Amino acid sequence: MTDRSRPAGFALVLAILGVVLVGALIVATHVAVGLEHRAAAAGVDRQRAFAMSEYALWSAVAVWNPANAALPPGSATSRVVRAAGDSAELTVIRLNDEIFWLVADARVGEARRRTGISVRAITDSAGVRYEPLRRSWLEVH
């Protein structure tokens, strides 16, 4: 004699329900991994943009363009600095006879970083040299 307390096909319903649950877990895991990947890539882009803006600033200070000294106070000039496949727009603004404000705006992917620094022209017996002012570095955004 067979036990008929369970309806026929109960095992099939449980098996289908198990497959659906496992499929939902796989899809949820795939979505979570995709979100993590996009967040990590965005973080890398932000860091690359920051590094590029810093590179543009410090390379402009290290290798000063003599044409900047010819700018009248209140005027500006810009150029594009490229390195390692990235680029930044460097703007040099002459504030007065001695002080310049440099701003580097770098974009990598969707990330954008802007940094700035003040530079002072120092004239002595050796000639003119350009040095950043202490505590003048700023991350604009």
C-alpha positions as CSV (number, residue, x, y, z in Angstrom):
1,M,0.0,0.0,0.0
2,T,1.3,3.5,-0.8
3,D,1.1,6.6,1.3
4,R,-1.1,9.3,-0.3
5,S,-0.7,12.0,2.3
6,R,1.4,14.2,-0.1
7,P,-0.1,15.4,-3.3
8,A,1.4,14.0,-6.6
9,G,4.2,16.2,-8.1
10,F,5.2,17.8,-4.8
11,A,8.9,17.0,-5.4
12,L,8.7,18.6,-8.9
13,V,7.4,21.8,-7.4
14,L,10.2,21.9,-4.8
15,A,12.8,21.2,-7.4
16,I,11.5,24.1,-9.6
17,L,11.4,26.4,-6.6
18,G,15.0,25.5,-5.7
19,V,16.2,26.2,-9.3
20,V,14.4,29.6,-9.2
21,L,16.0,30.5,-5.9
22,V,19.5,29.5,-7.1
23,G,19.0,31.5,-10.3
24,A,17.9,34.6,-8.3
25,L,21.0,34.3,-6.1
26,I,23.2,34.1,-9.2
27,V,21.6,37.1,-10.8
28,A,21.9,39.1,-7.5
29,T,25.5,38.2,-7.2
30,H,26.2,39.2,-10.8
31,V,24.5,42.6,-10.2
32,A,26.5,43.2,-6.9
33,V,29.8,42.3,-8.7
34,G,29.0,44.8,-11.5
35,L,28.3,47.6,-9.0
36,E,31.5,46.9,-7.2
37,H,33.4,46.9,-10.4
38,R,32.0,50.3,-11.5
39,A,32.7,51.8,-8.0
40,A,36.3,50.5,-8.1
41,A,36.8,51.9,-11.7
42,A,35.4,55.2,-10.7
43,G,37.8,55.3,-7.8
44,V,40.7,54.6,-10.1
45,D,39.6,57.3,-12.5
46,R,39.4,59.8,-9.6
47,Q,42.9,59.0,-8.5
48,R,44.2,59.2,-12.0
49,A,42.6,62.6,-12.4
50,F,44.0,63.8,-9.1
51,A,47.5,62.6,-10.1
52,M,47.3,64.3,-13.5
53,S,46.2,67.6,-12.0
54,E,49.1,67.4,-9.5
55,Y,51.5,66.5,-12.3
56,A,50.4,69.5,-14.4
57,L,50.9,71.9,-11.4
58,W,54.3,70.7,-10.3
59,S,55.7,70.3,-13.8
60,A,54.7,73.9,-14.5
61,V,56.5,75.1,-11.4
62,A,59.6,73.0,-12.1
63,V,59.8,74.1,-15.7
64,W,58.5,77.6,-15.6
65,N,57.4,79.1,-18.9
66,P,59.2,82.5,-19.4
67,A,56.1,83.8,-21.2
68,N,54.2,83.8,-17.9
69,A,56.4,86.7,-16.7
70,A,55.2,88.8,-19.6
71,L,51.6,88.5,-18.6
72,P,50.1,91.8,-17.3
73,P,48.5,91.5,-13.8
74,G,45.0,90.1,-14.0
75,S,45.4,88.2,-17.2
76,A,45.7,84.5,-17.8
77,T,47.0,81.9,-20.2
78,S,46.2,78.2,-20.5
79,R,47.6,75.2,-22.1
80,V,47.0,71.4,-22.1
81,V,49.5,69.2,-20.3
82,R,49.6,65.5,-21.3
83,A,51.2,62.5,-19.6
84,A,50.6,58.8,-19.7
85,G,47.4,59.0,-21.8
86,D,45.8,61.6,-19.5
87,S,45.6,65.4,-19.8
88,A,44.9,68.4,-17.8
89,E,44.2,72.0,-18.6
90,L,46.7,74.3,-16.8
91,T,45.7,77.9,-16.3
92,V,48.2,80.5,-15.1
93,I,46.8,83.7,-13.8
94,R,49.1,86.6,-12.9
95,L,47.7,88.2,-9.7
96,N,50.4,91.0,-9.3
97,D,54.0,91.6,-10.1
98,E,55.2,88.7,-8.0
99,I,52.3,86.3,-7.4
100,F,50.8,83.8,-9.9
101,W,47.9,81.4,-9.3
102,L,48.1,78.1,-11.2
103,V,45.0,75.9,-11.6
104,A,45.1,72.4,-13.2
105,D,41.8,70.8,-14.2
106,A,42.1,67.1,-15.1
107,R,39.3,64.8,-16.4
108,V,39.6,61.0,-16.6
109,G,36.5,59.2,-17.6
110,E,33.7,60.7,-15.5
111,A,36.1,61.9,-12.8
112,R,37.2,65.5,-12.6
113,R,39.8,67.0,-10.2
114,R,41.0,70.6,-9.9
115,T,44.0,71.7,-7.9
116,G,45.6,75.0,-7.5
117,I,48.7,76.6,-6.1
118,S,50.2,80.1,-5.7
119,V,53.7,80.7,-7.0
120,R,55.9,83.7,-6.2
121,A,58.7,85.1,-8.3
122,I,61.8,85.7,-6.2
123,T,64.5,87.9,-7.6
124,D,68.0,87.8,-6.2
125,S,71.6,88.0,-7.4
126,A,71.2,84.7,-9.2
127,G,68.3,85.9,-11.2
128,V,64.6,85.1,-11.0
129,R,63.3,81.8,-9.6
130,Y,59.7,80.7,-9.0
131,E,58.6,78.9,-5.8
132,P,55.3,77.8,-4.5
133,L,54.0,79.8,-1.5
134,R,53.7,77.8,1.7
135,R,50.3,76.4,2.5
136,S,48.9,77.7,-0.8
137,W,48.0,74.3,-2.3
138,L,44.2,73.8,-2.7
139,E,42.0,71.1,-4.1
140,V,39.3,73.2,-5.8
141,H,36.9,70.2,-6.1
